[in-house]
């Protein structure tokens, strides 16, 4: 499965200008990091941030002698920038993206704000099905902070061979809770399985049709446009 996560970014310039600025920080063999442009359109830019990591690996042979091997490793983070919300999509991002964020801030003359996105994951799943005109099945769902009593909460995973939404509604019983993520399965020609999270992330089966990812993006964008909530003013 491929991992996508979106962040709220209001780019202060057009995608064409963004592409030109990324080229000023292009990855080259003599540099430790930089950008590689893959595709540029009026509506979006697809690119990669590449880091070269060098280190020495010491190996001890059976006789106690140490042999040092110089290693070079390349780490990449694919991303998609768009003028409409959320603005930044990361694909299979590494654990730390701080260097990439710093470079994006540099090319924007530090006028850029990159913020995490919080989304109603159930509403997102419903919107995806609507855009695809395909009813799916929520067969797994993770709940946190379900209030049982004053000062008592529980975390739970609800899953089954059929849709679990009705059973989850009974379990929650109108109590305060947070749905962190769910698994949505789509049948037929659009057959795919995805895990949606309330941090605007998705794990999507690699064989999923392109239109499924397009629907995920469109549904998220529309949810954000309808939301009156401001993004959290910190990067996470």
ROSE-4610 file (N, C-alpha, C; in Angstrom, 1 decimal, always signed):
// ROSE-4610
residu = [X/X/X/X/X/X/X/X/X/X/X/X/X/X/X/X/X/X/X/X/X/X/X/X/X/X/X/X/X/X/X/X/X/X/X/X/X/X/X/X/X/X/X/X/X/X/X/X/X/X/X/X/X/X/X/X/X/X/X/X/X/X/X/X/X/X/X/X/X/X/X/X/X/X/X/X/X/X/X/X/X/X/X/X/X/X/X/X/X/X/X/X/X/X/X/X/X/X/X/X/X/X/X/X/X/X/X/X/X/X/X/X/X/X/X/X/X/X/X/X/X/X/X/X/X/X/X/X/X/X/X/X/X/X/X/X/X/X/X/X/X/X/X/X/X/X/X/X/X/X/X/X/X/X/X/X/X/X/X/X/X/X/X/X/X/X/X/X/X/X/X/X/X/X/X/X/X/X/X/X/X/X/X/X/X/X/X/X/X/X/X/X/X/X/X/X/X/X/X/X/X/X/X/X/X/X/X/X/X/X/X/X/X/X/X/X/X/X/X/X/X/X/X/X/X/X/X/X/X/X/X/X/X/X/X/X/X/X/X/X/X/X/X/X/X/X/X/X/X/X/X/X/X/X/X/X/X/X/X/X/X/X/X/X/X/X/X/X/X/X/X/X/X/X/X/X/X/X/X/X/X/X/X/X/X/X/X/X/X/X/X/X/X/X/X/X/X/X/X/X/X/X/X/X/X/X/X/X/X/X/X/X/X/X/X/X/X/X/X/X/X/X/X/X/X/X/X/X/X/X/X/X/X/X/X/X/X/X/X/X/X/X/X/X/X/X/X/X/X/X/X/X/X/X/X/X/X/X/X/X/X/X/X/X/X/X/X/X/X/X/X/X/X/X/X/X/X/X/X/X/X/X/X/X/X/X/X/X/X/X/X/X/X/X/X/X/X/X/X/X/X/X/X/X/X/X/X/X/X/X/X/X/X/X/X/X/X/X/X/X/X/X/X/X/X/X/X/X/X/X/X/X/X/X/X/X/X/X/X/X/X/X/X/X/X/X/X/X/X/X/X/X/X/X/X/X/X/X/X/X/X/X/X/X/X/X/X/X/X/X/X/X/X/X/X/X/X/X/X/X/X/X/X/X/X/X/X/X/X/X/X/X/X/X/X/X/X/X/X/X/X/X/X/X/X/X/X/X/X/X/X/X/X/X/X/X/X/X/X/X/X/X/X/X/X/X/X/X/X/X/X/X/X/X/X/X/X/X/X/X/X/X/X/X/X/X/X/X/X/X/X/X/X/X/X/X/X/X/X/X/X/X/X/X/X/X/X/X/X/X/X/X/X/X/X/X/X/X/X/X/X/X/X/X/X/X/X/X/X/X/X/X/X/X/X/X/X/X/X/X/X/X/X/X/X/X/X/X/X/X/X/X/X/X/X/X/X/X/X/X/X/X/X/X/X/X/X/X/X/X/X/X/X/X/X/X/X/X/X/X/X/X/X/X/X/X/X/X/X/X/X/X/X/X/X/X/X/X/X/X/X/X/X/X/X/X/X/X/X/X/X/X/X/X/X/X/X/X/X/X/X/X/X/X/X/X/X/X/X/X/X/X/X/X/X/X/X/X/X/X/X/X/X/X/X/X/X/X]
num = [1/1/1/2/2/2/3/3/3/4/4/4/5/5/5/6/6/6/7/7/7/8/8/8/9/9/9/10/10/10/11/11/11/12/12/12/13/13/13/14/14/14/15/15/15/16/16/16/17/17/17/18/18/18/19/19/19/20/20/20/21/21/21/22/22/22/23/23/23/24/24/24/25/25/25/26/26/26/27/27/27/28/28/28/29/29/29/30/30/30/31/31/31/32/32/32/33/33/33/34/34/34/35/35/35/36/36/36/37/37/37/38/38/38/39/39/39/40/40/40/41/41/41/42/42/42/43/43/43/44/44/44/45/45/45/46/46/46/47/47/47/48/48/48/49/49/49/50/50/50/51/51/51/52/52/52/53/53/53/54/54/54/55/55/55/56/56/56/57/57/57/58/58/58/59/59/59/60/60/60/61/61/61/62/62/62/63/63/63/64/64/64/65/65/65/66/66/66/67/67/67/68/68/68/69/69/69/70/70/70/71/71/71/72/72/72/73/73/73/74/74/74/75/75/75/76/76/76/77/77/77/78/78/78/79/79/79/80/80/80/81/81/81/82/82/82/83/83/83/84/84/84/85/85/85/86/86/86/87/87/87/88/88/88/89/89/89/90/90/90/91/91/91/92/92/92/93/93/93/94/94/94/95/95/95/96/96/96/97/97/97/98/98/98/99/99/99/100/100/100/101/101/101/102/102/102/103/103/103/104/104/104/105/105/105/106/106/106/107/107/107/108/108/108/109/109/109/110/110/110/111/111/111/112/112/112/113/113/113/114/114/114/115/115/115/116/116/116/117/117/117/118/118/118/119/119/119/120/120/120/121/121/121/122/122/122/123/123/123/124/124/124/125/125/125/126/126/126/127/127/127/128/128/128/129/129/129/130/130/130/131/131/131/132/132/132/133/133/133/134/134/134/135/135/135/136/136/136/137/137/137/138/138/138/139/139/139/140/140/140/141/141/141/142/142/142/143/143/143/144/144/144/145/145/145/146/146/146/147/147/147/148/148/148/149/149/149/150/150/150/151/151/151/152/152/152/153/153/153/154/154/154/155/155/155/156/156/156/157/157/157/158/158/158/159/159/159/160/160/160/161/161/161/162/162/162/163/163/163/164/164/164/165/165/165/166/166/166/167/167/167/168/168/168/169/169/169/170/170/170/171/171/171/172/172/172/173/173/173/174/174/174/175/175/175/176/176/176/177/177/177/178/178/178/179/179/179/180/180/180/181/181/181/182/182/182/183/183/183/184/184/184/185/185/185/186/186/186/187/187/187/188/188/188/189/189/189/190/190/190/191/191/191/192/192/192/193/193/193/194/194/194/195/195/195/196/196/196/197/197/197/198/198/198/199/199/199/200/200/200/201/201/201/202/202/202/203/203/203/204/204/204/205/205/205/206/206/206/207/207/207/208/208/208/209/209/209/210/210/210/211/211/211/212/212/212/213/213/213/214/214/214/215/215/215/216/216/216/217/217/217/218/218/218/219/219/219/220/220/220/221/221/221/222/222/222/223/223/223/224/224/224/225/225/225/226/226/226/227/227/227/228/228/228/229/229/229/230/230/230/231/231/231/232/232/232/233/233/233/234/234/234/235/235/235/236/236/236]
x = [+0.8/+0.0/+0.9/+0.4/+1.1/+0.5/+1.4/+0.9/+0.9/-0.3/-0.4/-0.8/-0.3/-0.7/-0.7/-1.7/-1.9/-1.6/-1.1/-0.9/-1.5/-1.9/-2.5/-1.4/-1.3/-0.3/-1.0/-0.8/-1.3/-0.1/+0.2/+1.3/+1.2/+2.3/+2.2/+2.5/+2.6/+2.9/+2.3/+2.3/+1.7/+2.6/+2.0/+2.7/+3.9/+3.8/+4.9/+6.1/+5.8/+6.9/+7.4/+6.6/+7.1/+8.1/+7.7/+8.6/+10.0/+9.9/+11.2/+12.0/+11.3/+12.1/+12.6/+11.9/+12.4/+13.7/+13.7/+14.9/+16.2/+15.9/+17.1/+17.7/+17.0/+17.5/+17.5/+17.8/+17.8/+18.9/+18.5/+19.5/+20.6/+21.9/+23.0/+24.0/+24.8/+25.7/+26.6/+27.0/+27.9/+27.2/+25.8/+25.0/+24.5/+24.2/+23.7/+22.1/+21.5/+20.0/+19.5/+18.3/+17.8/+16.5/+15.9/+14.6/+14.8/+13.9/+13.9/+12.4/+12.3/+11.0/+10.5/+9.3/+8.8/+7.7/+6.8/+5.7/+5.2/+5.0/+4.6/+3.3/+2.3/+1.0/+0.6/-0.4/-0.9/-1.5/-2.1/-2.8/-1.9/-0.9/+0.0/+1.4/+2.2/+3.6/+3.9/+4.5/+4.9/+6.4/+7.0/+8.4/+8.9/+10.2/+10.8/+11.9/+11.9/+13.1/+14.0/+15.3/+16.3/+17.4/+17.7/+18.8/+19.9/+21.1/+22.2/+22.8/+22.8/+23.3/+24.6/+25.7/+26.9/+27.4/+27.9/+28.3/+29.3/+30.1/+31.0/+30.4/+30.5/+30.0/+31.2/+31.4/+32.6/+32.2/+32.9/+32.6/+33.9/+33.7/+34.8/+34.8/+36.0/+36.1/+36.4/+36.4/+36.6/+37.9/+38.8/+40.1/+40.3/+39.2/+39.2/+39.6/+39.9/+40.3/+39.1/+39.2/+38.0/+38.2/+37.1/+37.1/+36.0/+36.4/+35.4/+35.0/+33.6/+33.0/+32.3/+32.6/+31.9/+30.6/+29.5/+28.2/+27.6/+26.8/+26.1/+24.6/+23.7/+22.3/+21.5/+20.5/+19.7/+18.2/+17.7/+16.4/+15.5/+14.3/+13.5/+12.1/+11.5/+10.2/+9.4/+8.5/+7.6/+6.6/+6.3/+5.2/+4.5/+3.3/+2.5/+1.9/+2.3/+1.8/+0.7/-0.3/-1.5/-1.9/-2.5/-3.0/-4.2/-5.1/-6.3/-6.0/-6.8/-6.6/-6.5/-5.8/-5.1/-3.8/-3.2/-2.0/-0.7/-0.5/+0.7/+0.3/+0.7/+0.5/+1.8/+2.1/+3.3/+3.0/+3.9/+3.7/+4.9/+4.5/+5.5/+6.6/+6.2/+7.2/+8.0/+9.3/+10.2/+9.7/+10.4/+10.0/+10.2/+11.3/+11.5/+11.5/+10.8/+10.8/+11.2/+11.9/+12.2/+13.1/+14.1/+15.0/+14.2/+13.3/+12.5/+11.7/+11.1/+10.3/+11.1/+12.3/+13.2/+13.6/+13.8/+14.1/+12.9/+11.7/+10.5/+10.3/+10.6/+10.5/+11.6/+12.7/+13.8/+13.4/+12.8/+12.4/+11.2/+10.5/+9.3/+9.7/+11.0/+11.5/+10.9/+10.6/+10.1/+8.7/+8.0/+6.6/+5.6/+6.0/+5.2/+4.8/+3.5/+3.1/+2.6/+3.2/+2.8/+2.2/+0.9/+0.2/-0.5/-0.6/-1.3/-2.8/-3.5/-4.9/-5.6/-6.7/-7.6/-8.9/-9.4/-10.6/-11.5/-12.8/-13.8/-13.7/-13.1/-12.8/-14.0/-15.1/-16.3/-16.9/-16.9/-17.4/-16.5/-15.2/-14.3/-14.7/-14.9/-15.3/-16.6/-17.5/-18.8/-18.7/-17.8/-17.6/-16.9/-16.0/-15.2/-16.2/-17.1/-18.1/-19.0/-19.4/-20.3/-19.6/-18.4/-17.7/-17.5/-17.4/-17.2/-18.5/-19.6/-20.9/-20.8/-20.1/-19.9/-20.0/-21.1/-21.2/-20.1/-19.4/-18.4/-18.8/-17.8/-18.1/-17.0/-17.4/-16.4/-16.3/-15.2/-15.1/-14.1/-13.5/-12.7/-12.6/-12.6/-12.7/-12.0/-11.2/-10.5/-11.0/-11.4/-11.9/-10.9/-10.8/-10.0/-10.8/-10.4/-11.0/-12.5/-13.0/-14.5/-14.8/-15.6/-15.9/-16.9/-16.4/-17.3/-17.9/-17.1/-17.6/-16.6/-16.9/-16.0/-14.6/-13.7/-12.3/-11.9/-12.9/-12.6/-12.9/-11.9/-12.0/-11.5/-11.8/-11.4/-11.0/-10.0/-9.7/-10.1/-10.7/-11.2/-11.0/-10.9/-10.9/-12.1/-13.0/-14.2/-14.0/-14.1/-13.9/-14.8/-15.0/-15.9/-15.9/-16.7/-16.8/-17.9/-18.6/-19.6/-19.4/-20.2/-20.1/-20.3/-19.3/-19.3/-19.9/-20.4/-20.9/-22.1/-23.0/-24.2/-23.8/-22.9/-22.5/-21.7/-20.9/-20.1/-21.0/-22.1/-23.0/-23.6/-23.9/-24.5/-23.4/-22.2/-21.1/-20.9/-20.8/-20.6/-21.7/-22.9/-24.1/-24.2/-23.7/-23.8/-22.8/-21.8/-20.8/-19.6/-18.9/-17.8/-16.7/-16.2/-15.2/-14.4/-13.4/-12.7/-12.5/-12.9/-12.6/-11.3/-10.3/-8.9/-8.7/-9.2/-9.1/-10.1/-10.3/-11.2/-10.7/-11.1/-10.8/-12.1/-11.9/-13.1/-12.7/-13.6/-13.4/-14.4/-14.0/-14.8/-14.9/-16.1/-16.2/-16.2/-16.4/-16.6/-15.4/-15.6/-14.6/-13.6/-14.1/-13.3/-12.7/-12.6/-12.2/-10.9/-10.9/-9.7/-10.0/-8.9/-9.0/-8.2/-8.7/-8.0/-8.2/-7.2/-7.3/-7.2/-8.3/-8.3/-8.1/-7.3/-7.1/-7.5/-7.8/-8.3/-7.2/-5.9/-4.8/-4.6/-5.7/-5.7/-4.6/-4.6/-3.7/-4.5/-3.9/-4.6/-3.5/-3.8/-3.0/-3.9/-3.4/-4.2/-3.5/-4.2/-3.7/-3.1/-1.9/-1.1/-1.9/-2.8/-3.5/-4.8/-5.1/-6.3/-6.3/-7.5/-7.6/-7.3/-6.7/-6.4/-7.6/-8.8/-9.9/-10.3/-9.8/-10.0/-9.2/-7.9/-7.1/-7.6/-8.1/-8.7/-9.9/-10.7/-11.9/-11.5/-10.4/-9.9/-9.5/-8.7/-8.2/-9.4/-10.3/-11.4/-12.3/-12.6/-13.4/-12.7/-11.4/-10.7/-10.7/-10.5/-10.5/-11.8/-12.9/-14.2/-14.6/-14.1/-14.4/-13.7/-12.4/-11.7/-12.3/-12.8/-13.4/-14.7/-15.4/-16.6/-16.4/-15.2/-14.9/-14.6/-15.1/-14.8/-13.6/-13.1/-12.0/-10.7/-9.9/-8.6/-7.6/-6.6/-5.6/-4.7/-4.3/-3.4/-2.1/-1.7/-0.6/+0.7/+1.0/+2.3/+2.5/+3.7/+4.0/+4.2/+3.6/+3.8/+4.0]
y = [-1.2/+0.0/+1.2/+2.3/+3.5/+4.5/+5.3/+6.2/+7.7/+8.3/+9.7/+10.5/+11.7/+12.6/+14.0/+14.8/+16.1/+17.1/+18.3/+19.4/+20.7/+21.6/+22.8/+23.8/+24.2/+25.2/+26.1/+27.4/+28.4/+29.0/+28.5/+28.9/+30.4/+31.2/+32.6/+32.9/+31.9/+32.2/+31.0/+31.2/+30.2/+28.9/+27.9/+26.6/+26.7/+27.6/+27.8/+28.5/+29.4/+30.1/+29.1/+28.3/+27.3/+26.4/+25.9/+25.0/+25.7/+27.0/+27.7/+27.8/+28.0/+28.2/+26.8/+25.8/+24.4/+24.1/+24.6/+24.4/+25.1/+26.2/+26.9/+26.1/+25.1/+24.2/+22.7/+22.6/+21.3/+20.4/+19.1/+18.1/+17.9/+17.9/+17.7/+16.8/+16.1/+15.1/+15.6/+16.9/+17.5/+18.0/+18.0/+18.6/+17.4/+17.8/+16.8/+16.7/+17.7/+17.6/+18.5/+18.3/+19.2/+18.6/+19.3/+18.9/+18.3/+17.4/+16.9/+17.1/+17.8/+18.0/+16.9/+16.4/+15.3/+15.7/+16.6/+17.1/+18.4/+19.3/+20.7/+21.0/+21.4/+21.8/+23.1/+23.7/+25.0/+24.8/+23.6/+23.3/+22.7/+22.0/+21.3/+21.1/+20.8/+20.4/+19.1/+18.2/+16.9/+16.9/+16.6/+16.6/+15.7/+15.6/+14.8/+15.6/+15.4/+15.9/+14.8/+15.0/+13.9/+14.3/+13.5/+13.7/+12.6/+13.0/+12.0/+11.9/+10.7/+10.4/+9.6/+10.1/+9.3/+9.0/+7.7/+7.3/+6.1/+5.9/+4.8/+3.6/+2.4/+1.2/+0.3/+0.1/-0.7/-2.1/-3.1/-4.5/-5.2/-6.0/-6.8/-8.2/-8.6/-9.9/-11.0/-12.3/-13.3/-13.2/-12.5/-12.4/-11.1/-10.3/-9.1/-7.8/-8.0/-6.8/-6.0/-4.7/-3.9/-3.4/-3.6/-3.1/-2.0/-0.9/+0.3/+0.4/+0.4/+0.6/+2.0/+2.7/+4.0/+3.8/+4.2/+4.0/+5.3/+5.2/+6.4/+5.9/+6.7/+6.3/+7.5/+7.3/+8.3/+8.2/+9.2/+9.2/+10.1/+9.7/+10.5/+10.7/+11.8/+12.1/+12.7/+12.0/+12.5/+13.4/+14.5/+15.4/+16.0/+16.5/+17.1/+18.4/+19.5/+20.8/+21.3/+21.9/+22.4/+23.8/+24.6/+25.9/+25.8/+24.8/+24.6/+23.7/+23.7/+23.0/+21.5/+20.8/+21.4/+22.1/+21.7/+22.4/+21.6/+20.6/+19.8/+18.4/+17.5/+16.0/+15.3/+14.5/+13.8/+12.3/+11.6/+10.3/+9.4/+8.4/+7.5/+8.3/+9.3/+10.2/+9.5/+9.8/+9.2/+9.7/+9.2/+9.5/+11.0/+11.6/+13.0/+13.7/+14.8/+15.6/+17.1/+17.2/+18.6/+19.3/+18.6/+19.2/+19.7/+18.9/+19.2/+20.5/+20.5/+21.7/+22.9/+22.8/+23.9/+24.5/+23.6/+24.0/+24.7/+24.2/+24.8/+26.2/+26.3/+27.7/+28.6/+28.1/+28.9/+29.4/+28.6/+29.0/+29.9/+30.0/+30.9/+32.2/+32.4/+33.5/+33.5/+32.4/+32.2/+32.8/+32.8/+33.4/+32.3/+31.0/+29.9/+29.3/+28.9/+28.2/+26.8/+25.8/+24.4/+23.9/+23.5/+23.1/+21.8/+21.0/+19.7/+19.9/+18.9/+19.0/+18.0/+18.4/+17.5/+17.3/+16.1/+15.9/+14.9/+15.0/+14.1/+12.9/+11.8/+10.6/+9.9/+9.9/+9.3/+10.2/+11.5/+12.3/+12.2/+12.0/+11.8/+10.5/+9.4/+8.2/+8.3/+8.9/+9.1/+9.9/+11.0/+11.8/+11.1/+10.2/+9.4/+8.5/+7.8/+7.0/+7.8/+9.0/+9.8/+10.2/+10.6/+11.1/+9.9/+8.7/+7.6/+6.9/+7.4/+6.8/+5.3/+4.9/+3.5/+3.3/+2.6/+2.3/+1.3/+1.6/+0.7/+0.2/-0.4/-1.0/-0.6/-0.1/+0.2/-1.1/-1.8/-3.1/-3.1/-1.9/-1.7/-0.3/+0.0/+1.3/+1.4/+2.5/+2.6/+3.9/+3.6/+4.7/+5.0/+6.2/+6.6/+7.5/+7.6/+8.5/+8.4/+7.1/+6.9/+7.0/+8.0/+8.3/+7.3/+6.6/+5.6/+6.2/+7.0/+7.6/+8.8/+9.5/+10.7/+10.2/+10.7/+10.4/+9.0/+8.3/+6.9/+6.9/+6.6/+6.5/+5.1/+4.7/+3.5/+3.7/+2.9/+2.9/+1.5/+1.5/+0.2/+0.2/-1.1/-1.4/-2.2/-1.8/-2.5/-3.0/-4.3/-4.8/-6.1/-6.4/-7.5/-7.8/-8.8/-9.2/-8.5/-7.6/-6.8/-5.4/-4.4/-3.0/-2.9/-2.2/-2.1/-0.8/+0.1/+1.4/+1.3/+0.4/+0.3/-0.2/-1.2/-1.7/-0.7/+0.1/+1.2/+2.2/+2.6/+3.6/+3.1/+1.8/+1.2/+1.3/+0.9/+0.9/+2.3/+3.3/+4.7/+5.2/+5.0/+5.4/+6.8/+7.7/+9.1/+9.7/+8.9/+9.4/+10.1/+10.9/+11.6/+10.6/+10.9/+9.9/+10.6/+9.9/+10.3/+9.1/+9.2/+8.2/+8.5/+7.7/+8.0/+7.6/+6.4/+5.9/+4.8/+4.5/+3.5/+2.9/+1.6/+1.0/+0.9/+1.4/+1.4/+0.5/-0.4/-1.3/-1.0/-0.9/-0.6/-1.8/-2.1/-3.3/-3.0/-4.0/-3.9/-3.3/-2.5/-2.0/-1.1/-0.5/+0.4/-0.3/-1.6/-2.4/-1.9/-1.6/-1.1/-1.1/-1.0/-1.0/+0.2/+1.0/+2.2/+2.3/+2.9/+3.3/+4.8/+5.4/+6.9/+7.2/+8.3/+8.7/+10.2/+10.5/+11.9/+12.9/+12.5/+13.4/+13.7/+13.5/+13.7/+12.8/+11.5/+10.5/+9.4/+8.7/+7.5/+6.5/+5.2/+4.1/+3.5/+3.5/+3.0/+1.9/+0.8/-0.3/+0.1/-0.4/+0.1/-0.2/-1.2/-1.5/-0.8/+0.2/+1.0/+1.8/+2.0/+2.8/+4.3/+5.0/+6.4/+7.2/+6.9/+7.7/+7.6/+6.5/+6.4/+7.4/+7.6/+8.6/+10.0/+10.2/+11.5/+11.8/+10.8/+11.0/+11.3/+10.7/+10.9/+12.4/+12.8/+14.2/+15.2/+15.0/+15.9/+15.9/+14.8/+14.7/+15.5/+15.3/+16.0/+17.5/+17.9/+19.4/+20.0/+19.3/+19.9/+19.9/+18.9/+19.0/+20.1/+20.4/+21.5/+22.8/+22.9/+24.2/+24.5/+23.4/+23.6/+23.8/+23.5/+23.6/+25.0/+25.5/+26.8/+26.8/+25.6/+25.5/+25.9/+26.6/+27.1/+26.0/+25.8/+24.7/+25.0/+24.0/+24.1/+24.8/+25.8/+26.7/+26.1/+24.9/+24.3/+23.1/+22.7/+21.6/+20.4/+19.3/+18.0/+16.9]
z = [+0.0/+0.0/+0.0/-0.6/-0.7/+0.3/+0.9/+2.0/+1.4/+1.6/+1.2/+2.4/+2.5/+3.6/+3.1/+3.5/+3.0/+4.2/+3.8/+4.7/+4.1/+4.9/+4.5/+4.1/+2.9/+2.4/+1.4/+1.7/+0.8/+0.0/-1.2/-1.9/-2.3/-2.1/-2.4/-3.8/-4.7/-6.1/-6.9/-8.2/-9.1/-9.2/-9.7/-9.8/-10.8/-11.8/-12.7/-12.0/-11.1/-10.4/-9.4/-8.7/-7.8/-8.5/-9.7/-10.4/-10.7/-11.1/-11.3/-10.0/-8.9/-7.7/-7.2/-7.5/-7.1/-7.9/-9.2/-10.0/-9.4/-8.7/-8.1/-7.0/-6.5/-5.5/-6.0/-7.3/-7.9/-7.3/-7.2/-6.7/-7.7/-7.3/-8.1/-7.4/-8.1/-7.5/-6.4/-6.5/-5.5/-4.3/-4.3/-3.2/-2.3/-1.1/-0.2/-0.2/-0.8/-1.0/-2.1/-2.5/-3.6/-4.1/-5.1/-5.7/-7.1/-7.5/-8.8/-9.3/-10.4/-10.9/-11.8/-11.6/-12.4/-13.4/-13.0/-13.8/-13.4/-14.4/-14.1/-14.9/-14.2/-14.9/-14.3/-14.9/-14.3/-13.0/-12.7/-11.5/-10.4/-10.8/-9.8/-10.3/-9.3/-9.6/-8.8/-9.5/-8.9/-8.9/-7.8/-7.6/-6.5/-6.4/-5.3/-4.6/-3.3/-2.5/-2.2/-2.6/-2.5/-1.5/-0.6/+0.3/+0.1/+0.1/+0.0/+1.4/+2.0/+3.3/+3.2/+3.7/+3.7/+5.1/+5.2/+6.5/+6.4/+7.4/+7.4/+8.2/+7.6/+8.2/+8.6/+9.9/+10.3/+10.6/+10.0/+10.1/+10.7/+11.7/+12.3/+11.7/+11.2/+10.6/+11.7/+11.4/+12.5/+13.2/+12.7/+13.4/+14.1/+14.2/+15.0/+14.3/+13.0/+12.2/+11.8/+11.8/+11.4/+9.9/+9.2/+7.8/+7.7/+7.2/+7.1/+5.7/+5.5/+4.2/+4.2/+3.2/+3.0/+2.3/+2.9/+2.3/+1.9/+0.8/+0.3/+0.1/+0.7/+0.7/+0.2/-0.7/-1.2/-0.6/+0.0/+0.6/-0.3/-0.7/-1.5/-0.9/-1.1/-0.7/-1.9/-2.4/-3.5/-2.9/-3.7/-3.2/-4.4/-4.1/-5.1/-4.6/-5.2/-4.8/-5.6/-5.0/-5.8/-5.2/-6.1/-5.7/-4.8/-5.1/-4.3/-3.1/-2.1/-0.9/-1.0/-0.1/+1.0/+0.6/-0.6/-1.0/-1.2/-0.2/-0.3/+0.0/-0.8/-0.7/-0.7/+0.4/+0.5/+0.2/-0.6/-0.9/-0.4/+0.5/+1.1/+1.8/+2.6/+3.2/+4.2/+4.3/+5.4/+6.7/+7.8/+9.1/+9.4/+8.9/+9.1/+7.8/+7.7/+6.5/+6.8/+7.9/+8.4/+7.4/+6.8/+5.8/+4.6/+4.1/+3.0/+3.3/+4.4/+4.9/+4.9/+5.4/+5.5/+4.1/+3.1/+1.8/+1.1/+1.4/+0.8/+1.4/+2.7/+3.3/+2.7/+2.4/+1.7/+0.4/-0.5/-1.8/-1.8/-0.7/-0.6/+0.2/+0.4/+1.2/+2.6/+3.1/+4.5/+4.7/+3.6/+3.7/+3.7/+3.7/+3.6/+5.0/+5.1/+6.3/+5.9/+6.6/+6.4/+7.7/+7.6/+8.8/+8.6/+9.6/+9.5/+9.4/+8.8/+8.6/+9.4/+10.0/+10.8/+10.0/+9.8/+9.0/+9.7/+9.5/+9.9/+9.0/+9.5/+8.7/+8.1/+8.9/+8.4/+7.3/+7.4/+6.3/+5.1/+5.3/+4.2/+3.4/+4.2/+3.5/+2.8/+3.3/+2.7/+1.4/+1.4/+0.2/-0.9/-0.5/-1.5/-2.3/-1.5/-2.2/-3.1/-2.6/-3.4/-4.7/-4.7/-5.9/-6.9/-6.4/-7.2/-7.6/-7.0/-7.3/-7.0/-6.0/-5.6/-4.1/-3.7/-2.2/-1.8/-0.7/-0.2/+1.2/+1.8/+3.1/+4.1/+5.3/+6.3/+7.2/+7.0/+7.7/+8.8/+9.1/+10.3/+10.7/+12.0/+12.5/+13.9/+14.0/+15.3/+16.0/+17.3/+18.2/+19.3/+19.7/+20.8/+21.7/+23.0/+24.0/+24.0/+23.9/+24.1/+25.6/+26.0/+27.4/+28.0/+29.0/+29.7/+30.9/+31.6/+32.8/+33.1/+34.1/+34.5/+34.7/+33.8/+34.0/+33.4/+32.8/+32.3/+30.8/+30.0/+28.6/+28.1/+26.9/+26.3/+24.8/+24.4/+23.0/+22.4/+21.2/+20.7/+19.2/+18.7/+17.3/+17.0/+16.0/+15.7/+14.2/+14.0/+12.7/+12.5/+11.2/+10.9/+9.4/+9.1/+7.7/+6.9/+7.7/+7.1/+7.6/+7.1/+7.5/+9.0/+9.7/+11.1/+11.7/+10.8/+11.2/+12.2/+11.9/+12.8/+14.2/+14.2/+15.5/+16.3/+15.5/+16.2/+16.8/+16.1/+16.6/+17.9/+18.0/+19.2/+20.3/+20.0/+21.0/+21.5/+20.7/+21.1/+22.0/+21.6/+22.3/+22.6/+21.7/+21.9/+22.8/+23.2/+24.1/+23.3/+24.0/+23.4/+23.0/+21.8/+21.2/+20.1/+19.6/+18.4/+17.5/+16.2/+15.3/+14.6/+14.9/+14.4/+12.9/+12.6/+11.2/+10.9/+9.7/+9.2/+7.9/+7.7/+6.4/+5.6/+4.4/+3.4/+2.3/+2.0/+0.8/-0.2/-1.5/-2.6/-3.5/-4.0/-4.9/-6.3/-7.2/-8.6/-9.4/-10.4/-11.3/-10.6/-9.5/-8.7/-7.5/-7.5/-6.4/-5.8/-4.5/-3.8/-2.3/-1.6/-0.1/+0.4/+1.2/+1.7/+3.2/+3.9/+5.3/+5.4/+5.8/+5.9/+7.4/+7.6/+9.0/+9.2/+10.5/+10.7/+10.7/+10.4/+10.2/+8.7/+7.9/+6.4/+5.8/+6.2/+5.6/+5.0/+4.0/+3.5/+3.1/+3.3/+2.8/+1.7/+0.5/-0.6/-1.4/-1.7/-2.4/-3.7/-4.0/-5.2/-6.5/-6.5/-7.7/-7.9/-7.0/-7.1/-8.4/-9.0/-10.2/-9.9/-10.9/-10.7/-10.2/-10.7/-10.3/-8.8/-8.2/-6.8/-6.0/-6.4/-5.7/-6.0/-7.3/-7.6/-6.8/-6.5/-5.6/-4.2/-3.7/-2.4/-2.2/-3.2/-3.2/-3.3/-4.2/-4.4/-3.1/-2.5/-1.3/-0.2/+0.0/+1.1/+0.8/-0.4/-0.7/-0.4/-0.8/-0.6/+0.9/+1.7/+3.1/+3.8/+3.3/+3.9/+3.5/+2.3/+1.8/+2.6/+3.0/+3.8/+5.3/+5.7/+7.1/+7.5/+8.6/+9.1/+10.1/+10.4/+11.3/+10.7/+11.5/+11.0/+11.3/+10.4/+10.6/+11.9/+12.5/+13.7/+13.3/+14.1/+13.7/+14.2/+13.8/+14.1/+13.1/+12.9/+12.0/+12.8/+12.4/+13.1/+12.1]
